[in-house]
């Protein structure tokens, strides 16, 4: 499940991505084959979930 990480909040992508020009037709991040296509991967510790920075500057995490 993808989530948007803010300073002290975790938001579902539909609250942020619906207005993004890079989002897919349903207003969701472009997640394909285990990678965020509308952002870049960030280096994180082994005990943290995969994290990405989207084109709009938000941090996106893949929580399983």
PDB file of N, H, CA, C and O in Angstrom:
ATOM      1  N   UNK A   1       0.851  -1.160   0.000  1.00  0.00           N
ATOM      2  CA  UNK A   1       0.000   0.000   0.000  1.00  0.00           C
ATOM      3  C   UNK A   1       0.905   1.235   0.000  1.00  0.00           C
ATOM      4  O   UNK A   1       1.833   1.333   0.803  1.00  0.00           O
ATOM      5  N   UNK A   2       0.631   2.156  -0.890  1.00  0.00           N
ATOM      6  H   UNK A   2      -0.123   2.076  -1.542  1.00  0.00           H
ATOM      7  CA  UNK A   2       1.393   3.394  -0.954  1.00  0.00           C
ATOM      8  C   UNK A   2       0.784   4.430  -0.022  1.00  0.00           C
ATOM      9  O   UNK A   2      -0.438   4.546   0.074  1.00  0.00           O
ATOM     10  N   UNK A   3       1.640   5.183   0.664  1.00  0.00           N
ATOM     11  H   UNK A   3       2.633   5.089   0.585  1.00  0.00           H
ATOM     12  CA  UNK A   3       1.201   6.277   1.526  1.00  0.00           C
ATOM     13  C   UNK A   3       2.113   7.477   1.289  1.00  0.00           C
ATOM     14  O   UNK A   3       3.257   7.328   0.860  1.00  0.00           O
ATOM     15  N   UNK A   4       1.593   8.658   1.573  1.00  0.00           N
ATOM     16  H   UNK A   4       0.664   8.779   1.922  1.00  0.00           H
ATOM     17  CA  UNK A   4       2.362   9.891   1.496  1.00  0.00           C
ATOM     18  C   UNK A   4       2.817  10.243   2.912  1.00  0.00           C
ATOM     19  O   UNK A   4       1.994  10.321   3.825  1.00  0.00           O
ATOM     20  N   UNK A   5       4.111  10.453   3.100  1.00  0.00           N
ATOM     21  H   UNK A   5       4.780  10.390   2.359  1.00  0.00           H
ATOM     22  CA  UNK A   5       4.658  10.793   4.410  1.00  0.00           C
ATOM     23  C   UNK A   5       4.857  12.297   4.498  1.00  0.00           C
ATOM     24  O   UNK A   5       5.553  12.890   3.674  1.00  0.00           O
ATOM     25  N   UNK A   6       4.245  12.906   5.497  1.00  0.00           N
ATOM     26  H   UNK A   6       3.680  12.424   6.166  1.00  0.00           H
ATOM     27  CA  UNK A   6       4.429  14.323   5.777  1.00  0.00           C
ATOM     28  C   UNK A   6       5.215  14.410   7.088  1.00  0.00           C
ATOM     29  O   UNK A   6       5.585  13.373   7.639  1.00  0.00           O
ATOM     30  N   UNK A   7       5.475  15.587   7.592  1.00  0.00           N
ATOM     31  H   UNK A   7       5.175  16.429   7.144  1.00  0.00           H
ATOM     32  CA  UNK A   7       6.253  15.742   8.826  1.00  0.00           C
ATOM     33  C   UNK A   7       5.690  14.905   9.969  1.00  0.00           C
ATOM     34  O   UNK A   7       6.421  14.140  10.599  1.00  0.00           O
ATOM     35  N   UNK A   8       4.405  15.047  10.236  1.00  0.00           N
ATOM     36  H   UNK A   8       3.812  15.668   9.724  1.00  0.00           H
ATOM     37  CA  UNK A   8       3.798  14.318  11.350  1.00  0.00           C
ATOM     38  C   UNK A   8       2.510  13.620  10.940  1.00  0.00           C
ATOM     39  O   UNK A   8       1.654  13.356  11.784  1.00  0.00           O
ATOM     40  N   UNK A   9       2.363  13.317   9.656  1.00  0.00           N
ATOM     41  H   UNK A   9       3.059  13.531   8.970  1.00  0.00           H
ATOM     42  CA  UNK A   9       1.153  12.676   9.150  1.00  0.00           C
ATOM     43  C   UNK A   9       1.493  11.622   8.117  1.00  0.00           C
ATOM     44  O   UNK A   9       2.526  11.673   7.449  1.00  0.00           O
ATOM     45  N   UNK A  10       0.591  10.674   8.013  1.00  0.00           N
ATOM     46  H   UNK A  10      -0.248  10.633   8.556  1.00  0.00           H
ATOM     47  CA  UNK A  10       0.620   9.706   6.918  1.00  0.00           C
ATOM     48  C   UNK A  10      -0.707   9.867   6.191  1.00  0.00           C
ATOM     49  O   UNK A  10      -1.771   9.700   6.787  1.00  0.00           O
ATOM     50  N   UNK A  11      -0.643  10.187   4.913  1.00  0.00           N
ATOM     51  H   UNK A  11       0.221  10.322   4.429  1.00  0.00           H
ATOM     52  CA  UNK A  11      -1.850  10.439   4.130  1.00  0.00           C
ATOM     53  C   UNK A  11      -2.006   9.417   3.029  1.00  0.00           C
ATOM     54  O   UNK A  11      -1.011   8.941   2.483  1.00  0.00           O
ATOM     55  N   UNK A  12      -3.245   9.066   2.688  1.00  0.00           N
ATOM     56  H   UNK A  12      -4.054   9.453   3.132  1.00  0.00           H
ATOM     57  CA  UNK A  12      -3.447   8.216   1.516  1.00  0.00           C
ATOM     58  C   UNK A  12      -3.153   9.020   0.253  1.00  0.00           C
ATOM     59  O   UNK A  12      -3.399  10.225   0.227  1.00  0.00           O
ATOM     60  N   UNK A  13      -2.637   8.386  -0.785  1.00  0.00           N
ATOM     61  H   UNK A  13      -2.438   7.406  -0.764  1.00  0.00           H
ATOM     62  CA  UNK A  13      -2.268   9.110  -2.004  1.00  0.00           C
ATOM     63  C   UNK A  13      -3.422   9.876  -2.648  1.00  0.00           C
ATOM     64  O   UNK A  13      -3.182  10.905  -3.281  1.00  0.00           O
ATOM     65  N   UNK A  14      -4.651   9.416  -2.510  1.00  0.00           N
ATOM     66  H   UNK A  14      -4.845   8.580  -1.996  1.00  0.00           H
ATOM     67  CA  UNK A  14      -5.764  10.108  -3.160  1.00  0.00           C
ATOM     68  C   UNK A  14      -5.954  11.528  -2.618  1.00  0.00           C
ATOM     69  O   UNK A  14      -6.553  12.358  -3.302  1.00  0.00           O
ATOM     70  N   UNK A  15      -5.460  11.833  -1.407  1.00  0.00           N
ATOM     71  H   UNK A  15      -4.973  11.158  -0.852  1.00  0.00           H
ATOM     72  CA  UNK A  15      -5.570  13.188  -0.862  1.00  0.00           C
ATOM     73  C   UNK A  15      -4.573  14.144  -1.515  1.00  0.00           C
ATOM     74  O   UNK A  15      -4.795  15.355  -1.527  1.00  0.00           O
ATOM     75  N   UNK A  16      -3.489  13.615  -2.053  1.00  0.00           N
ATOM     76  H   UNK A  16      -3.309  12.632  -2.044  1.00  0.00           H
ATOM     77  CA  UNK A  16      -2.440  14.448  -2.622  1.00  0.00           C
ATOM     78  C   UNK A  16      -2.380  14.324  -4.147  1.00  0.00           C
ATOM     79  O   UNK A  16      -2.238  15.324  -4.850  1.00  0.00           O
ATOM     80  N   UNK A  17      -2.486  13.113  -4.645  1.00  0.00           N
ATOM     81  H   UNK A  17      -2.601  12.300  -4.074  1.00  0.00           H
ATOM     82  CA  UNK A  17      -2.202  12.836  -6.053  1.00  0.00           C
ATOM     83  C   UNK A  17      -3.316  13.223  -7.021  1.00  0.00           C
ATOM     84  O   UNK A  17      -3.052  13.370  -8.214  1.00  0.00           O
ATOM     85  N   UNK A  18      -4.525  13.389  -6.561  1.00  0.00           N
ATOM     86  H   UNK A  18      -4.740  13.269  -5.591  1.00  0.00           H
ATOM     87  CA  UNK A  18      -5.631  13.684  -7.475  1.00  0.00           C
ATOM     88  C   UNK A  18      -5.400  14.951  -8.281  1.00  0.00           C
ATOM     89  O   UNK A  18      -5.879  15.052  -9.410  1.00  0.00           O
ATOM     90  N   UNK A  19      -4.680  15.916  -7.734  1.00  0.00           N
ATOM     91  H   UNK A  19      -4.291  15.834  -6.817  1.00  0.00           H
ATOM     92  CA  UNK A  19      -4.438  17.170  -8.445  1.00  0.00           C
ATOM     93  C   UNK A  19      -3.095  17.194  -9.162  1.00  0.00           C
ATOM     94  O   UNK A  19      -2.751  18.195  -9.791  1.00  0.00           O
ATOM     95  N   UNK A  20      -2.338  16.117  -9.077  1.00  0.00           N
ATOM     96  H   UNK A  20      -2.618  15.304  -8.566  1.00  0.00           H
ATOM     97  CA  UNK A  20      -1.015  16.062  -9.694  1.00  0.00           C
ATOM     98  C   UNK A  20      -1.131  15.704 -11.179  1.00  0.00           C
ATOM     99  O   UNK A  20      -1.866  14.789 -11.550  1.00  0.00           O
ATOM    100  N   UNK A  21      -0.407  16.426 -12.009  1.00  0.00           N
ATOM    101  H   UNK A  21       0.190  17.169 -11.707  1.00  0.00           H
ATOM    102  CA  UNK A  21      -0.413  16.151 -13.447  1.00  0.00           C
ATOM    103  C   UNK A  21       0.290  14.839 -13.782  1.00  0.00           C
ATOM    104  O   UNK A  21       0.072  14.281 -14.858  1.00  0.00           O
ATOM    105  N   UNK A  22       1.122  14.345 -12.883  1.00  0.00           N
ATOM    106  H   UNK A  22       1.299  14.799 -12.010  1.00  0.00           H
ATOM    107  CA  UNK A  22       1.852  13.096 -13.116  1.00  0.00           C
ATOM    108  C   UNK A  22       1.059  11.859 -12.697  1.00  0.00           C
ATOM    109  O   UNK A  22       1.467  10.739 -13.005  1.00  0.00           O
ATOM    110  N   UNK A  23      -0.066  12.038 -12.002  1.00  0.00           N
ATOM    111  H   UNK A  23      -0.397  12.948 -11.752  1.00  0.00           H
ATOM    112  CA  UNK A  23      -0.876  10.907 -11.519  1.00  0.00           C
ATOM    113  C   UNK A  23      -1.532  10.186 -12.702  1.00  0.00           C
ATOM    114  O   UNK A  23      -1.640  10.732 -13.800  1.00  0.00           O
ATOM    115  N   UNK A  24      -1.963   8.956 -12.453  1.00  0.00           N
ATOM    116  H   UNK A  24      -1.875   8.512 -11.562  1.00  0.00           H
ATOM    117  CA  UNK A  24      -2.668   8.224 -13.503  1.00  0.00           C
ATOM    118  C   UNK A  24      -4.108   8.740 -13.623  1.00  0.00           C
ATOM    119  O   UNK A  24      -4.492   9.680 -12.926  1.00  0.00           O
ATOM    120  N   UNK A  25      -4.888   8.135 -14.492  1.00  0.00           N
ATOM    121  H   UNK A  25      -4.576   7.372 -15.058  1.00  0.00           H
ATOM    122  CA  UNK A  25      -6.251   8.609 -14.768  1.00  0.00           C
ATOM    123  C   UNK A  25      -7.168   8.537 -13.556  1.00  0.00           C
ATOM    124  O   UNK A  25      -8.156   9.268 -13.483  1.00  0.00           O
ATOM    125  N   UNK A  26      -6.851   7.670 -12.610  1.00  0.00           N
ATOM    126  H   UNK A  26      -6.048   7.077 -12.670  1.00  0.00           H
ATOM    127  CA  UNK A  26      -7.691   7.539 -11.417  1.00  0.00           C
ATOM    128  C   UNK A  26      -7.192   8.411 -10.254  1.00  0.00           C
ATOM    129  O   UNK A  26      -7.722   8.321  -9.147  1.00  0.00           O
ATOM    130  N   UNK A  27      -6.181   9.250 -10.496  1.00  0.00           N
ATOM    131  H   UNK A  27      -5.751   9.323 -11.396  1.00  0.00           H
ATOM    132  CA  UNK A  27      -5.661  10.123  -9.450  1.00  0.00           C
ATOM    133  C   UNK A  27      -4.735   9.434  -8.478  1.00  0.00           C
ATOM    134  O   UNK A  27      -4.547   9.908  -7.358  1.00  0.00           O
ATOM    135  N   UNK A  28      -4.156   8.327  -8.885  1.00  0.00           N
ATOM    136  H   UNK A  28      -4.309   7.941  -9.795  1.00  0.00           H
ATOM    137  CA  UNK A  28      -3.226   7.566  -8.049  1.00  0.00           C
ATOM    138  C   UNK A  28      -1.807   7.727  -8.582  1.00  0.00           C
ATOM    139  O   UNK A  28      -1.621   8.043  -9.757  1.00  0.00           O
ATOM    140  N   UNK A  29      -0.803   7.513  -7.728  1.00  0.00           N
ATOM    141  H   UNK A  29      -0.954   7.256  -6.774  1.00  0.00           H
ATOM    142  CA  UNK A  29       0.587   7.555  -8.209  1.00  0.00           C
ATOM    143  C   UNK A  29       0.811   6.507  -9.295  1.00  0.00           C
ATOM    144  O   UNK A  29       0.159   5.463  -9.307  1.00  0.00           O
ATOM    145  N   UNK A  30       1.709   6.788 -10.174  1.00  0.00           N
ATOM    146  H   UNK A  30       2.238   7.636 -10.164  1.00  0.00           H
ATOM    147  CA  UNK A  30       2.030   5.835 -11.257  1.00  0.00           C
ATOM    148  C   UNK A  30       2.942   4.737 -10.707  1.00  0.00           C
ATOM    149  O   UNK A  30       4.165   4.818 -10.824  1.00  0.00           O
ATOM    150  N   UNK A  31       2.341   3.720 -10.112  1.00  0.00           N
ATOM    151  H   UNK A  31       1.347   3.654 -10.017  1.00  0.00           H
ATOM    152  CA  UNK A  31       3.052   2.590  -9.498  1.00  0.00           C
ATOM    153  C   UNK A  31       3.004   1.443 -10.483  1.00  0.00           C
ATOM    154  O   UNK A  31       1.922   0.979 -10.841  1.00  0.00           O
ATOM    155  N   UNK A  32       4.166   0.977 -10.928  1.00  0.00           N
ATOM    156  H   UNK A  32       5.045   1.354 -10.637  1.00  0.00           H
ATOM    157  CA  UNK A  32       4.206  -0.074 -11.937  1.00  0.00           C
ATOM    158  C   UNK A  32       5.377  -1.002 -11.663  1.00  0.00           C
ATOM    159  O   UNK A  32       6.514  -0.555 -11.511  1.00  0.00           O
ATOM    160  N   UNK A  33       5.096  -2.278 -11.602  1.00  0.00           N
ATOM    161  H   UNK A  33       4.172  -2.641 -11.725  1.00  0.00           H
ATOM    162  CA  UNK A  33       6.110  -3.311 -11.403  1.00  0.00           C
ATOM    163  C   UNK A  33       7.001  -3.026 -10.194  1.00  0.00           C
ATOM    164  O   UNK A  33       8.219  -3.197 -10.255  1.00  0.00           O
ATOM    165  N   UNK A  34       6.377  -2.584  -9.085  1.00  0.00           N
ATOM    166  H   UNK A  34       5.388  -2.445  -9.034  1.00  0.00           H
ATOM    167  CA  UNK A  34       7.103  -2.374  -7.845  1.00  0.00           C
ATOM    168  C   UNK A  34       7.924  -1.099  -7.774  1.00  0.00           C
ATOM    169  O   UNK A  34       8.767  -0.958  -6.888  1.00  0.00           O
ATOM    170  N   UNK A  35       7.690  -0.156  -8.702  1.00  0.00           N
ATOM    171  H   UNK A  35       7.005  -0.270  -9.422  1.00  0.00           H
ATOM    172  CA  UNK A  35       8.428   1.104  -8.687  1.00  0.00           C
ATOM    173  C   UNK A  35       7.479   2.267  -8.917  1.00  0.00           C
ATOM    174  O   UNK A  35       6.470   2.141  -9.611  1.00  0.00           O
ATOM    175  N   UNK A  36       7.821   3.401  -8.321  1.00  0.00           N
ATOM    176  H   UNK A  36       8.641   3.503  -7.757  1.00  0.00           H
ATOM    177  CA  UNK A  36       7.061   4.627  -8.531  1.00  0.00           C
ATOM    178  C   UNK A  36       7.575   5.281  -9.800  1.00  0.00           C
ATOM    179  O   UNK A  36       8.718   5.737  -9.843  1.00  0.00           O
ATOM    180  N   UNK A  37       6.750   5.333 -10.827  1.00  0.00           N
ATOM    181  H   UNK A  37       5.822   4.963 -10.792  1.00  0.00           H
ATOM    182  CA  UNK A  37       7.167   5.876 -12.128  1.00  0.00           C
ATOM    183  C   UNK A  37       7.142   7.402 -12.174  1.00  0.00           C
ATOM    184  O   UNK A  37       7.722   8.000 -13.080  1.00  0.00           O
ATOM    185  N   UNK A  38       6.478   8.036 -11.212  1.00  0.00           N
ATOM    186  H   UNK A  38       6.007   7.550 -10.476  1.00  0.00           H
ATOM    187  CA  UNK A  38       6.402   9.498 -11.201  1.00  0.00           C
ATOM    188  C   UNK A  38       7.304  10.072 -10.106  1.00  0.00           C
ATOM    189  O   UNK A  38       7.028  11.139  -9.559  1.00  0.00           O
ATOM    190  N   UNK A  39       8.392   9.347  -9.791  1.00  0.00           N
ATOM    191  H   UNK A  39       8.616   8.480 -10.236  1.00  0.00           H
ATOM    192  CA  UNK A  39       9.320   9.806  -8.772  1.00  0.00           C
ATOM    193  C   UNK A  39      10.623   9.041  -8.838  1.00  0.00           C
ATOM    194  O   UNK A  39      10.873   8.277  -9.771  1.00  0.00           O
ATOM    195  N   UNK A  40      11.448   9.262  -7.829  1.00  0.00           N
ATOM    196  H   UNK A  40      11.245   9.883  -7.072  1.00  0.00           H
ATOM    197  CA  UNK A  40      12.746   8.572  -7.795  1.00  0.00           C
ATOM    198  C   UNK A  40      12.911   7.861  -6.459  1.00  0.00           C
ATOM    199  O   UNK A  40      12.397   8.315  -5.436  1.00  0.00           O
ATOM    200  N   UNK A  41      13.619   6.761  -6.476  1.00  0.00           N
ATOM    201  H   UNK A  41      14.037   6.393  -7.307  1.00  0.00           H
ATOM    202  CA  UNK A  41      13.860   5.979  -5.259  1.00  0.00           C
ATOM    203  C   UNK A  41      14.834   6.719  -4.345  1.00  0.00           C
ATOM    204  O   UNK A  41      15.772   7.368  -4.808  1.00  0.00           O
ATOM    205  N   UNK A  42      14.593   6.608  -3.038  1.00  0.00           N
ATOM    206  H   UNK A  42      13.831   6.081  -2.662  1.00  0.00           H
ATOM    207  CA  UNK A  42      15.475   7.197  -2.031  1.00  0.00           C
ATOM    208  C   UNK A  42      16.216   6.084  -1.299  1.00  0.00           C
ATOM    209  O   UNK A  42      15.679   4.992  -1.117  1.00  0.00           O
ATOM    210  N   UNK A  43      17.423   6.356  -0.888  1.00  0.00           N
ATOM    211  H   UNK A  43      17.859   7.244  -1.036  1.00  0.00           H
ATOM    212  CA  UNK A  43      18.180   5.397  -0.088  1.00  0.00           C
ATOM    213  C   UNK A  43      17.671   5.459   1.346  1.00  0.00           C
ATOM    214  O   UNK A  43      17.618   6.531   1.948  1.00  0.00           O
ATOM    215  N   UNK A  44      17.299   4.308   1.888  1.00  0.00           N
ATOM    216  H   UNK A  44      17.342   3.437   1.399  1.00  0.00           H
ATOM    217  CA  UNK A  44      16.800   4.232   3.266  1.00  0.00           C
ATOM    218  C   UNK A  44      17.480   3.079   3.980  1.00  0.00           C
ATOM    219  O   UNK A  44      18.112   2.233   3.346  1.00  0.00           O
ATOM    220  N   UNK A  45      17.350   3.044   5.304  1.00  0.00           N
ATOM    221  H   UNK A  45      16.836   3.731   5.818  1.00  0.00           H
ATOM    222  CA  UNK A  45      17.900   1.948   6.104  1.00  0.00           C
ATOM    223  C   UNK A  45      17.157   0.663   5.799  1.00  0.00           C
ATOM    224  O   UNK A  45      16.048   0.685   5.265  1.00  0.00           O
ATOM    225  N   UNK A  46      17.774  -0.455   6.141  1.00  0.00           N
ATOM    226  H   UNK A  46      18.675  -0.473   6.575  1.00  0.00           H
ATOM    227  CA  UNK A  46      17.164  -1.761   5.892  1.00  0.00           C
ATOM    228  C   UNK A  46      15.862  -1.964   6.655  1.00  0.00           C
ATOM    229  O   UNK A  46      14.999  -2.718   6.205  1.00  0.00           O
ATOM    230  N   UNK A  47      15.704  -1.307   7.801  1.00  0.00           N
ATOM    231  H   UNK A  47      16.406  -0.694   8.166  1.00  0.00           H
ATOM    232  CA  UNK A  47      14.506  -1.512   8.612  1.00  0.00           C
ATOM    233  C   UNK A  47      13.370  -0.560   8.236  1.00  0.00           C
ATOM    234  O   UNK A  47      12.334  -0.555   8.900  1.00  0.00           O
ATOM    235  N   UNK A  48      13.542   0.245   7.185  1.00  0.00           N
ATOM    236  H   UNK A  48      14.384   0.241   6.645  1.00  0.00           H
ATOM    237  CA  UNK A  48      12.497   1.160   6.727  1.00  0.00           C
ATOM    238  C   UNK A  48      11.880   0.645   5.433  1.00  0.00           C
ATOM    239  O   UNK A  48      12.534  -0.063   4.667  1.00  0.00           O
ATOM    240  N   UNK A  49      10.619   1.002   5.191  1.00  0.00           N
ATOM    241  H   UNK A  49      10.088   1.577   5.814  1.00  0.00           H
ATOM    242  CA  UNK A  49       9.992   0.588   3.928  1.00  0.00           C
ATOM    243  C   UNK A  49      10.603   1.342   2.741  1.00  0.00           C
ATOM    244  O   UNK A  49      11.244   2.378   2.914  1.00  0.00           O
ATOM    245  N   UNK A  50      10.396   0.809   1.542  1.00  0.00           N
ATOM    246  H   UNK A  50       9.875  -0.033   1.401  1.00  0.00           H
ATOM    247  CA  UNK A  50      10.844   1.496   0.335  1.00  0.00           C
ATOM    248  C   UNK A  50      10.258   2.903   0.318  1.00  0.00           C
ATOM    249  O   UNK A  50       9.079   3.097   0.616  1.00  0.00           O
ATOM    250  N   UNK A  51      11.093   3.889  -0.033  1.00  0.00           N
ATOM    251  H   UNK A  51      12.051   3.732  -0.275  1.00  0.00           H
ATOM    252  CA  UNK A  51      10.616   5.265  -0.083  1.00  0.00           C
ATOM    253  C   UNK A  51      11.053   5.915  -1.384  1.00  0.00           C
ATOM    254  O   UNK A  51      12.108   5.615  -1.942  1.00  0.00           O
ATOM    255  N   UNK A  52      10.200   6.816  -1.842  1.00  0.00           N
ATOM    256  H   UNK A  52       9.343   7.060  -1.389  1.00  0.00           H
ATOM    257  CA  UNK A  52      10.421   7.530  -3.090  1.00  0.00           C
ATOM    258  C   UNK A  52      10.128   9.003  -2.879  1.00  0.00           C
ATOM    259  O   UNK A  52       9.401   9.371  -1.957  1.00  0.00           O
ATOM    260  N   UNK A  53      10.688   9.841  -3.728  1.00  0.00           N
ATOM    261  H   UNK A  53      11.278   9.542  -4.477  1.00  0.00           H
ATOM    262  CA  UNK A  53      10.310  11.246  -3.755  1.00  0.00           C
ATOM    263  C   UNK A  53       9.617  11.487  -5.088  1.00  0.00           C
ATOM    264  O   UNK A  53      10.192  11.260  -6.152  1.00  0.00           O
ATOM    265  N   UNK A  54       8.377  11.948  -5.013  1.00  0.00           N
ATOM    266  H   UNK A  54       7.910  12.132  -4.149  1.00  0.00           H
ATOM    267  CA  UNK A  54       7.622  12.165  -6.240  1.00  0.00           C
ATOM    268  C   UNK A  54       8.041  13.464  -6.906  1.00  0.00           C
ATOM    269  O   UNK A  54       8.776  14.257  -6.317  1.00  0.00           O
ATOM    270  N   UNK A  55       7.581  13.685  -8.121  1.00  0.00           N
ATOM    271  H   UNK A  55       6.984  13.041  -8.599  1.00  0.00           H
ATOM    272  CA  UNK A  55       7.903  14.890  -8.881  1.00  0.00           C
ATOM    273  C   UNK A  55       7.463  16.164  -8.165  1.00  0.00           C
ATOM    274  O   UNK A  55       8.065  17.220  -8.359  1.00  0.00           O
ATOM    275  N   UNK A  56       6.427  16.077  -7.345  1.00  0.00           N
ATOM    276  H   UNK A  56       5.938  15.219  -7.188  1.00  0.00           H
ATOM    277  CA  UNK A  56       5.910  17.235  -6.629  1.00  0.00           C
ATOM    278  C   UNK A  56       6.661  17.483  -5.315  1.00  0.00           C
ATOM    279  O   UNK A  56       6.400  18.479  -4.640  1.00  0.00           O
ATOM    280  N   UNK A  57       7.602  16.581  -4.939  1.00  0.00           N
ATOM    281  H   UNK A  57       7.814  15.772  -5.487  1.00  0.00           H
ATOM    282  CA  UNK A  57       8.411  16.772  -3.747  1.00  0.00           C
ATOM    283  C   UNK A  57       7.919  16.038  -2.512  1.00  0.00           C
ATOM    284  O   UNK A  57       8.513  16.166  -1.441  1.00  0.00           O
ATOM    285  N   UNK A  58       6.846  15.271  -2.642  1.00  0.00           N
ATOM    286  H   UNK A  58       6.364  15.166  -3.512  1.00  0.00           H
ATOM    287  CA  UNK A  58       6.329  14.518  -1.500  1.00  0.00           C
ATOM    288  C   UNK A  58       7.088  13.203  -1.364  1.00  0.00           C
ATOM    289  O   UNK A  58       7.574  12.646  -2.348  1.00  0.00           O
ATOM    290  N   UNK A  59       7.183  12.721  -0.135  1.00  0.00           N
ATOM    291  H   UNK A  59       6.788  13.173   0.665  1.00  0.00           H
ATOM    292  CA  UNK A  59       7.810  11.421   0.113  1.00  0.00           C
ATOM    293  C   UNK A  59       6.715  10.352   0.106  1.00  0.00           C
ATOM    294  O   UNK A  59       5.709  10.467   0.807  1.00  0.00           O
ATOM    295  N   UNK A  60       6.930   9.328  -0.689  1.00  0.00           N
ATOM    296  H   UNK A  60       7.747   9.235  -1.258  1.00  0.00           H
ATOM    297  CA  UNK A  60       5.979   8.231  -0.852  1.00  0.00           C
ATOM    298  C   UNK A  60       6.637   6.968  -0.325  1.00  0.00           C
ATOM    299  O   UNK A  60       7.782   6.673  -0.668  1.00  0.00           O
ATOM    300  N   UNK A  61       5.915   6.214   0.516  1.00  0.00           N
ATOM    301  H   UNK A  61       4.986   6.454   0.795  1.00  0.00           H
ATOM    302  CA  UNK A  61       6.442   4.966   1.062  1.00  0.00           C
ATOM    303  C   UNK A  61       5.546   3.810   0.643  1.00  0.00           C
ATOM    304  O   UNK A  61       4.329   3.958   0.527  1.00  0.00           O
ATOM    305  N   UNK A  62       6.167   2.663   0.419  1.00  0.00           N
ATOM    306  H   UNK A  62       7.155   2.543   0.513  1.00  0.00           H
ATOM    307  CA  UNK A  62       5.444   1.444   0.108  1.00  0.00           C
ATOM    308  C   UNK A  62       5.377   0.615   1.379  1.00  0.00           C
ATOM    309  O   UNK A  62       6.352  -0.028   1.766  1.00  0.00           O
ATOM    310  N   UNK A  63       4.207   0.636   2.028  1.00  0.00           N
ATOM    311  H   UNK A  63       3.415   1.159   1.713  1.00  0.00           H
ATOM    312  CA  UNK A  63       3.996  -0.080   3.284  1.00  0.00           C
ATOM    313  C   UNK A  63       3.311  -1.411   2.973  1.00  0.00           C
ATOM    314  O   UNK A  63       2.267  -1.449   2.321  1.00  0.00           O
ATOM    315  N   UNK A  64       3.909  -2.490   3.446  1.00  0.00           N
ATOM    316  H   UNK A  64       4.757  -2.460   3.976  1.00  0.00           H
ATOM    317  CA  UNK A  64       3.293  -3.809   3.204  1.00  0.00           C
ATOM    318  C   UNK A  64       2.742  -4.368   4.488  1.00  0.00           C
ATOM    319  O   UNK A  64       2.185  -5.466   4.495  1.00  0.00           O
TER     320      UNK A  64
END
